């Protein structure tokens, strides 16, 4: 928990990361940044999907519409927070010469998106009306 709190602090003070270890090859830092931006694009897509479900499916039963929209919005929020945390953890590991951190988050996100997709298939097959 203490390491997580330190990582959160580093989200807002990335200059402190440069004080740790040696500067890695800039190509690795740039690749880490591109991965961060890819996660943010994914988060924006999930958030946009959540709003789209809520706004453009008015004939869908309220519980389905709100449930699917909230699931997508929550996944987007988690994805955006995970993006910055992963960026900090990878940057620190590269500077320290450590192995890059592993994460279960991509698998969990994939499962969540698959569940929402299956729910959407059910909604489409049911004809959207309740």
Secondary structure, DSSP 8 states (H G I E B T S, - for coil): -HHHHHHHHHHT-GGGGGGSS----HHHHHHHHHHHHHHHHHHHHHHHHHHHHHHH-TTS-HHHHHHHHHHHHHHHHHHHHHHHHHHHHHHHHHHHT------SHHHHHHHHHHHHHHHHHHHHHTTS--
